[in-house]
Structure formats: structure tokens, C-alpha cells
């Protein structure tokens, strides 16, 4: 049996008979080692998953769950695994936005697709073949998308002279061709910099975009995160009138989810090993990275008696997270559910996860200082992005490992 496995690994590695291409075309982001070296105890999982619900059921709702294979461009598949970052590693990420009756999909290469009349086609067929919209954007890698007032905003990294700039471009959506113009381009350059999430927010009577920017590699925090004169490791505010940006908060690692309703800002943030966070973002606050974290370095060993990061944020005048996932779920996007979706999940948020392969139903207290309830619902997929499609009361999930669109709706 071992000899067969070794032969299989070599065949895949050398792409014999086009085997690797065939596998990645079907599962473009699959981690083969999970399937080859799987040594799981059924009884351990049975006991560990006690009372954990698996879709389509939650604790209180019986949902329907559909998946649609997305037909991306050839460029998407050809360049997969070539653009590796601290935030996205080897996955062909894509982002989803609803726009009137349509669905807008943007892949990591910067290709923008439009699924016209998605309102009526959402639950039809097993594949989604959106139309590629011609555009002039050429990012190094896309990190987020935002639609506001008929415009699409794309955050991406741009490599110049072996150094990364962080950029936001925007274009009018209702055009046959997307003609992107620059909205923000950093003057600072950094080899380890990556742009992040965007949300619309009003700050000091000005409307604009809050924008997260990360710095660092897998196990090495950036050097500018606590430097108040640098944009790296920060959330910044950029007015729509394109006047000067301001640093909104500091001490962030990699923000994977951002929510704003003008009254509150919530971020979800990748920590190191066992330190994923949910934070209430307040202007001028410091969230502690890379000095304080409930996680440890990725090369943590159980015989290591030295603590890497400080555990008492308040003693260092840092803002405590609302919650920290010590199991390290690979936290991703967070969205709020509308009240009419479910009487059981009134005033709830949904959080996605990558390594956890789950979604979480979360209820905060009235001032967003703590979590009242957190329900883990296993889905079996890496969830990169989330979107609520109001036209059909659908929860949409970007299932990046299989290149599929997940669709959740209530059973009647």
C-alpha cells in the first residue's frame, strides 16, 4: 500500500499523464496531503463533535445547502499556486458581491465576472458560468472587493522594483468595459506588505473607505506595525473626496473580515498559532500586534517554557479582542444577517472560517464588548467570503478550495 501511495505522489508531483492538471481543474485548491495521509480516529471525531451541527441543520433551523461549480477563466487555473502571500497562501481565492439582481465575482487575478439575472438563476443548474467583463486592471493579487453606489472597488498589491505597494482602484459597473481609475496608492513600499479588507464608513463627517493593511511573513511580524508614521499593520480611513488619509487604528496582523454600519466596526483577524481574533475597532486604539496575542509562534513546541507574546493586553494599554479562537480556525469574512432571515437568529452575525471548515452564528451584546452566543456549524469547506443576497434571502459562500459558490436558504 505504501508503495502505491509513493508512486501516486511522484506521479502527481511530476504531472505524469497530466494527472496534476486534471486534479486541480476539478479541485483547484485541494491539499492532497489531507487525503493521502489521513489518519483519523472515527471515535475521536464522534466524541469531539458532540452536538455540533452539520449543514444543512443548525441548532434551530433546517437549511437547504446548494453548491455551484464556478467556471472561471483559463488564466485563473493556469496561474494557480504561483502567487503566495501570508494572507492567501496557495488558494485561488475569489470574492463575491451582490449588485441589484446580479452577482459580481472577482478572482485573485483581477478578472471580474457578472452572473446576470442571478435572482432567478440562483437555484437552477449545477454550474455557474458568469460573463467575464473586459477591464484594464492588472493586479499582482486581489485582496478584496467592495461595491458602493454603482462602483466596484478592488484592493490589490502591485509589485514595483521588488517591493509591494498597496492599491485601491475603482470603476463604474454599468459599463461594457470596466475602466478602472486609481483611488488610493501607497507611497510607502514594503516587501512584506499586503492590502486587506474595505468597508464604507463616515469619519469626522466625511464619507470614505476604511482599509486594512498587513505586514509580515508566516512567522515573522513586520517591523512597522507599531510605528505610528507607517501605514503597515493599520486600518486607515480614505475619504471619497480623495483628500489625505488618516490612520484609524494600529496593531493589526492580517484582517480577513470587516463589517461596518456607521455605528460599529467589527474586524476579524488572523493571529499566529491559536490567536485568531474578533475586534471592535475604535479610532486611535492599539490592538497590540506583534507585542500581545493569545496565540504563539507557528513553531511552538510543548517543551518551550518561554512565552512569545504578552497575554494581558490591558497592561500594555492595548485593546483586548472581543473574542479569540485559541484553536485557530483560519478566521475569514463576517456579515450581519437581516432580522427577517430567522426569528432564531435575530440580530446575529455569520462568520466564515478557512481551516475550521465551518460557519459560526454569533450574537454580540448590546455594546459589542463580548459575545453572548457562538454556534459552530460544520460545512466541510474553506469559506473565504460571505454575502447576503437580499433579493432571494440567500447566504452566499465563496468555497475557495473547490472553486464553488455555496448557497444557504431556509427550508419552507
Secondary structure, 3 states (H helix, E strand, C coil): CHHHHHHHHHHHHCCHHHHHHHHHHHCCCCCHHHHHCCCCCHHHHHHHCCCCEECCECCCCEEEEEEEEECCCHHHHHCCCCCCCCCCCCCCCEEEEEECCEEEEEECCCCEEEECCHHHHCCCCCEECCEEEEECCCCCEEEEEEEECCEEEEEEEEECCCCEEEEEEEEECCCCEECCEEEEECCCCECCEEEEEEEEEEECCEEEEEEEEEEEECCEECCCCCCCCCCCCEEEEEECCCCCCEEEEECCCEEEEEEECCCCEEEEEECCECCEEEEECCCCCECCCCCECCCECCCCCCCCCCCCCECCHHHHCCCCCCEEECCCCCEEEEEECCCCCCCCCCCCEEEEECCCCEEEEEEECCCCCCEEEEEEEECCCCEEEEEEECCCCEEEEEECCCCEEEEEEECC
